[in-house]
Amino acid sequence: MDSVLADSTTRVRPFIKWAGGKTRLLPLLLPHVPEAFRRYHEPFVGGGALFFAVHERGELPARASDLNGELVNAWQVVRDQPHELHGALSDYARKDSKEFFYEIRAKSYETPLERAAHFLYLNKTAWNGLYRVNRFGEFNVPWGAREFAHPRLAALEAVAGAIADVTIEEADFRAALAEAEEGDFVYLDPPYLKVSDTSKFNGYTQQRFRDSDLAELAELMDDLTDRGVRWLLSNRDSKEMRELFPECEIVRLTVRRSVAAQNRRDVEPARSPEAIISNRLALA
């Protein structure tokens, strides 16, 4: 999971908690990122752990996107209205309680600022920070039995400054990858495919990420390589995953996961196999 943080040296880190966040994996991901590139792209941006660590290496402003419209809206509001967002979240902090959580969870809002405050409050108070919707697009994660961790204004300002020139948009990965050009670098952290019929970890939008999407993504990765784009992908390690990228450099490892939905059958394994896949060898 990732969370709001700007430390004493103003190093900017993810401002939300997000299932599958890569903060813990950064030391293993960073050696696979070029020291310099033309433009950075991240089509499944989520909390943006690697994004904040490396996007400023690019010669041109980065592009970040996701298919989760509420997530994208939150990024945009943090970038454009950090002071107003802090004020709205302060109001949530004053009213925070279990009853207030369920009252707010049942509501919907229209303006970008209201939507962002609503989204971030739920993100900070729902069970394990999990974002999950049902087939009607309704957020259905229960209360997490914890106090609202109200983000500091300084942290929001630090994030806003770091992404001031970044293009942030709601987009399918197919459209996002079409923007990458020779000399660019792309990082991909697509939703993990279900480990069982009861698993819900790919349910962060109404449109689920499926095996066929991953297969199409692999084909697009081949196309990026042909276009001279360097890329890095991380996902759950599996035989099927390795077969999709036979010509690529694959590093296999095990990481600790702590994300769980409210049903014990949906608990992610404490130790999870992970794969870091790169086309560095193909472009060498």
NORZI-V670223 format. One record per helix or strand. SS is the DSSP state (hx for helix, st for strand). FROM is the first residue (numbers start at 0). TO is the last residue. If there is no record, write none. Layout:
<<SS/FROM/TO> <SS/FROM/TO>>
This chain:
<<st/4/5> <st/11/12> <hx/25/31> <st/36/36> <st/39/41> <hx/48/56> <st/57/57> <st/62/65> <hx/68/79> <hx/81/94> <hx/97/104> <hx/111/124> <st/125/125> <hx/126/128> <st/132/132> <st/138/138> <st/142/142> <hx/152/161> <st/166/169> <hx/172/176> <st/184/187> <hx/210/225> <st/229/235> <hx/238/243> <st/248/255> <hx/263/265> <st/270/277> <hx/279/282>>
